[in-house]
């Protein structure tokens, strides 16, 4: 039986990469019948099919975090005869490396616009060793945006870099009666059943562009459009409530704070469209989650999930998030129920084509190709 090592510091815990690794590995374990081993520092799992190996991390001083995890992972890999190594984290060597983020140096310089700290230098060093010396057969980017930036930073053969988007579990939505959830949730928030409702859900209001959304909605209100905006997630509510007041749309905005996954699904099902004008997102799982609930989306061109957005078919892409008039015009189109109904169908059809099972199938094909190539080269 083929022995597969999956590497990630935190498996199945809160976080995009952590959940991605858990969803994908669980499905691959069932689909392939391979013997899966997760090398992690911490984990949470509900399956007994996967074996776990504790990998130490030295967190003080902080700059040792990434190199120490890479070092102890390499020691473990050297002691086991794994058929294939799939890493979701920067380590010294792997067969497959899933790019959940962009190159660390690029992130610090171009997105955060900071100087490199000792931690940043150490992290970028490990990453560079993996890319140039780690014998990777495939680099898998979560979006075209991620792939493009990776190839800007590292001069490698583009054929070694594939794009496989994260997936969605449609069962999370199918078990609900949408109309019942819509009625109950809107009643909970004091929203009329006929009012168009826009959703913004994020853990960083500033980075995700809430200010641009509020200013665009102020334009709509001045044009006598009716709408409600639900703001879910963690952020500076006081600051953005003040912006809403100054824009004279405070009574149109409902701040609900952080919510559980189940609660967020119910909110998706109660809304009519989703907006996120991020300054940068390697993918943006909330976009696919919204589409799974049948919500057309309006996102910035800096969101990796733009790969899934067909202009006017299931949403719109905003390249200039400072153009409040243009953004307001796109929202106004979606406020038309007839237009929105067609775009809603388009959004759901997009989600149908991007499930976790489909993502796992694409990864399985890559696993199969690498294992077959290795067997051929070994002369079997």
C-alpha positions in Angstrom: 0.0 0.0 0.0 1.2 3.5 -0.8 2.2 5.5 2.2 1.3 9.2 1.9 2.7 11.9 4.3 0.6 15.1 4.6 2.4 17.9 6.3 0.8 20.9 8.1 1.5 22.5 11.5 -2.2 22.6 12.5 -4.6 20.0 11.0 -8.3 20.5 11.0 -8.2 23.6 13.3 -9.5 27.1 12.6 -7.9 28.6 9.5 -8.2 28.3 5.7 -5.1 26.1 5.1 -5.9 24.0 8.2 -9.5 23.3 7.0 -8.4 22.8 3.4 -5.8 20.1 4.4 -8.4 18.3 6.6 -11.2 18.3 4.0 -8.9 17.2 1.2 -7.0 14.6 3.1 -10.1 13.0 4.5 -11.6 12.6 1.0 -8.4 11.3 -0.5 -8.1 8.8 2.2 -11.5 7.4 1.4 -11.2 7.7 -2.4 -7.7 6.2 -2.9 -7.3 3.6 -0.1 -3.8 4.9 0.4 -2.2 4.8 3.9 -2.3 8.5 5.0 0.0 9.9 7.7 -0.4 13.5 8.9 2.7 15.2 10.3 1.5 18.0 12.5 2.1 19.9 15.7 -1.6 20.0 16.6 -4.6 18.4 15.1 -8.3 17.8 15.3 -10.0 15.0 13.4 -13.1 12.8 13.5 -11.7 9.9 11.4 -9.7 6.9 12.5 -8.4 6.1 9.0 -5.5 8.6 9.2 -2.4 8.2 11.4 -0.9 11.3 13.2 2.7 12.1 14.1 3.6 14.9 16.5 6.1 17.3 15.0 7.8 19.7 17.6 8.0 23.4 16.9 10.4 25.9 18.6 8.4 29.1 19.0 10.9 31.2 20.9 12.7 33.0 19.5 9.9 33.5 17.0 12.2 33.3 13.9 12.8 29.6 14.7 9.2 28.7 14.2 9.3 27.8 10.5 12.8 26.4 10.3 12.3 24.2 13.4 9.0 22.7 12.0 10.8 22.1 8.7 13.8 20.5 10.5 11.8 18.2 12.7 9.5 17.3 9.8 12.6 16.3 7.7 13.8 14.1 10.6 10.5 12.3 10.7 10.4 11.9 6.9 13.9 10.4 6.9 12.8 7.7 9.4 9.8 6.6 7.4 9.6 5.2 3.9 6.8 7.4 2.5 5.8 6.9 -1.1 4.8 10.6 -1.5 5.0 13.8 0.6 2.3 16.4 0.2 3.1 19.6 2.2 0.7 22.5 3.0 3.6 24.3 4.8 7.1 25.5 4.0 9.5 22.6 4.7 12.8 21.5 3.2 11.5 19.0 0.7 8.2 17.5 -0.7 6.7 16.0 -3.8 3.7 18.3 -3.8 3.5 21.8 -2.2 0.1 23.4 -2.0 0.4 27.2 -2.1 -2.2 28.5 0.3 -0.5 31.9 0.3 1.9 33.8 -1.9 5.7 33.9 -1.6 6.6 35.2 1.9 9.0 37.9 0.7 6.4 39.2 -1.8 3.8 39.3 1.0 5.9 41.3 3.3 7.2 43.8 0.8 4.2 44.2 -1.5 1.1 43.5 0.6 2.1 44.4 4.2 4.7 47.0 2.9 7.0 46.2 5.8 10.7 45.5 6.2 11.7 41.8 6.6 12.1 40.8 10.3 14.3 37.9 11.4 11.1 35.7 11.4 10.3 36.8 7.8 13.9 36.2 6.6 13.9 32.7 8.2 10.5 31.8 6.7 11.5 33.1 3.2 14.7 31.1 3.5 12.9 27.8 4.1 10.4 28.5 1.3 13.3 29.2 -1.1 15.0 26.0 -0.2 11.8 24.1 -0.8 11.2 25.7 -4.2 14.7 25.4 -5.6 16.2 22.4 -3.7 13.2 20.5 -2.4 12.7 18.2 -5.5 9.0 19.3 -5.8 7.2 17.6 -8.7 4.2 19.9 -8.5 3.3 23.2 -6.9 -0.5 23.6 -6.5 -1.8 27.2 -6.3 -5.3 27.8 -4.9 -6.0 30.5 -7.6 -4.6 31.9 -10.8 -3.7 35.1 -8.8 -1.6 33.0 -6.4 0.1 31.1 -9.3 0.9 34.4 -11.2 2.6 35.9 -8.1 4.5 32.7 -7.3 5.9 32.6 -10.8 6.9 36.3 -10.6 8.9 35.5 -7.5 10.4 32.1 -8.5 11.8 31.5 -12.0 10.8 27.9 -12.4 9.0 25.9 -15.2 5.4 27.1 -15.3 4.3 23.6 -16.2 5.2 22.5 -12.6 2.5 24.9 -11.2 -1.1 23.9 -11.4 -4.2 25.6 -10.1 -6.8 23.7 -8.0 -9.4 25.7 -6.2 -10.6 24.9 -2.7 -13.9 23.1 -2.6 -17.3 23.4 -0.9 -19.5 20.9 0.9 -22.9 21.4 -0.5 -24.4 19.1 2.1 -23.9 22.0 4.6 -26.6 23.9 2.7 -28.8 21.2 1.3 -29.9 20.0 4.7 -31.7 23.4 5.2 -35.1 24.5 3.9 -34.0 27.8 2.3 -37.3 29.5 2.6 -37.8 28.6 6.2 -34.3 29.7 7.1 -34.7 32.9 5.1 -37.9 33.8 6.9 -36.7 32.9 10.4 -33.3 34.6 10.1 -34.7 37.8 8.6 -37.2 37.9 11.4 -34.4 37.5 13.9 -32.6 40.6 12.5 -35.8 42.6 11.9 -35.6 42.5 8.1 -38.6 42.6 5.8 -38.8 39.4 3.7 -39.1 41.5 0.5 -36.0 43.8 1.2 -32.8 43.0 -0.8 -30.1 42.0 1.6 -26.4 42.3 1.0 -23.9 40.3 3.1 -20.4 41.2 4.0 -18.7 38.5 6.2 -15.0 38.8 7.1 -12.5 38.7 10.0 -10.8 42.0 9.0 -13.1 44.8 8.0 -10.4 47.1 6.7 -8.5 44.6 4.6 -11.7 43.2 3.2 -12.9 46.6 2.0 -16.0 47.4 4.2 -15.3 51.1 3.9 -15.6 51.1 0.1 -18.9 49.1 0.4 -20.4 51.5 2.8 -19.5 54.5 0.6 -21.0 52.8 -2.4 -24.2 52.0 -0.6 -24.5 55.7 0.4 -24.7 56.4 -3.3 -27.5 53.9 -3.7 -29.5 55.3 -0.8 -29.2 58.8 -2.3 -30.9 57.3 -5.4 -33.8 56.0 -3.2 -32.8 52.3 -3.5 -34.0 50.0 -0.7 -31.5 47.5 0.8 -30.1 46.1 4.0 -26.4 45.2 4.7 -25.5 42.5 7.2 -22.0 42.8 8.5 -20.8 39.5 10.1 -17.4 38.7 11.5 -14.7 40.3 13.7 -13.7 43.9 13.2 -13.8 47.4 14.6 -17.6 47.7 14.7 -17.5 51.1 16.4 -15.3 52.6 13.6 -17.5 51.3 10.8 -20.8 52.1 12.6 -19.5 55.7 12.7 -18.7 55.6 8.9 -22.2 54.3 8.3 -23.7 57.1 10.4 -21.7 59.7 8.5 -22.8 58.2 5.2 -26.4 58.4 6.5 -27.0 54.6 6.0 -26.6 53.5 9.6 -30.3 52.3 9.8 -29.6 50.1 6.7 -26.6 48.3 8.3 -26.9 45.4 10.8 -23.7 44.4 12.6 -24.0 40.9 13.9 -20.4 40.3 15.1 -18.6 36.9 14.9 -20.8 33.9 14.2 -20.4 30.2 14.1 -20.1 28.3 10.8 -23.7 27.0 11.2 -25.0 30.5 11.9 -23.1 31.9 8.9 -24.7 29.3 6.6 -28.1 30.4 7.8 -27.2 34.0 7.1 -26.0 33.2 3.6 -29.3 31.5 2.9 -31.2 34.6 4.2 -29.4 37.0 2.0 -29.5 38.0 -1.7 -25.9 38.8 -2.7 -22.4 38.9 -1.2 -19.8 41.6 -1.3 -16.1 41.7 -0.5 -13.7 44.3 -1.9 -10.5 42.9 -0.4 -7.1 44.6 -0.8 -5.8 41.1 -1.2 -7.0 37.5 -0.9 -5.2 34.4 -2.2 -8.6 32.8 -2.7 -11.4 33.9 -0.4 -13.5 30.9 0.7 -16.4 33.1 1.7 -17.0 33.8 -2.1 -17.5 30.1 -2.8 -19.6 29.6 0.4 -21.9 32.5 -0.7 -22.3 30.9 -4.2 -23.2 27.6 -2.6 -26.2 29.4 -1.0 -27.1 30.9 -4.5 -25.7 34.3 -3.8 -24.2 36.3 -6.7 -21.1 38.1 -5.7 -19.3 41.4 -6.1 -15.6 41.1 -5.3 -12.4 43.1 -6.0 -9.9 42.0 -8.7 -7.5 41.3 -5.8 -9.4 38.2 -4.7 -8.2 34.8 -6.0 -11.8 33.6 -6.3 -12.2 35.9 -9.3 -11.3 32.8 -11.2 -14.9 31.6 -10.5 -16.7 34.9 -11.4 -18.2 35.3 -14.8 -19.0 39.0 -15.3 -22.8 39.4 -15.2 -23.3 35.6 -15.0 -22.8 35.0 -11.3 -21.3 38.3 -10.1 -19.0 41.2 -10.9 -15.3 42.0 -10.4 -14.4 45.5 -9.3 -10.9 46.5 -10.3 -11.0 50.0 -8.9 -12.5 49.8 -5.4 -12.3 53.6 -5.0 -14.9 54.2 -7.7 -18.0 54.3 -5.6 -20.3 55.3 -8.5 -19.2 52.2 -10.6 -19.6 49.9 -7.6 -23.1 51.3 -6.8 -24.1 50.8 -10.4 -23.2 47.1 -10.2 -25.1 46.7 -6.9 -28.1 48.4 -8.4 -28.2 45.8 -11.2 -28.3 43.1 -8.6 -31.1 44.8 -6.8 -33.3 44.1 -9.8 -34.9 40.8 -8.8 -35.1 39.4 -12.4 -31.4 40.0 -13.0 -30.5 38.7 -9.5 -32.6 35.5 -10.0 -30.6 34.5 -13.1 -27.3 35.4 -11.4 -28.3 33.4 -8.4 -28.7 30.3 -10.6 -25.3 31.0 -12.1 -23.7 31.3 -8.7 -25.1 27.9 -7.5 -24.0 26.2 -10.7 -20.5 27.5 -10.1 -20.5 25.9 -6.6 -21.8 22.6 -8.1 -18.6 22.5 -10.2 -16.3 23.3 -7.2 -17.0 20.7 -4.5 -14.4 19.1 -2.3 -14.9 15.7 -4.0 -14.0 17.3 -7.3 -10.9 19.0 -5.8 -9.9 15.7 -4.3 -10.2 13.9 -7.7 -7.8 16.4 -9.3 -5.3 15.9 -6.5 -5.7 12.1 -6.8 -4.7 12.4 -10.5 -1.6 14.2 -9.5 -0.8 11.7 -6.8 -1.3 8.9 -9.4 1.0 10.5 -12.0 3.8 11.1 -9.5 3.6 7.6 -8.0 3.5 6.0 -11.5 6.5 8.1 -12.6 8.5 7.0 -9.5 7.7 3.4 -10.1 8.8 3.6 -13.8 12.0 5.3 -12.8 12.7 2.6 -10.2 12.4 0.0 -13.0 9.3 -1.7 -11.8 
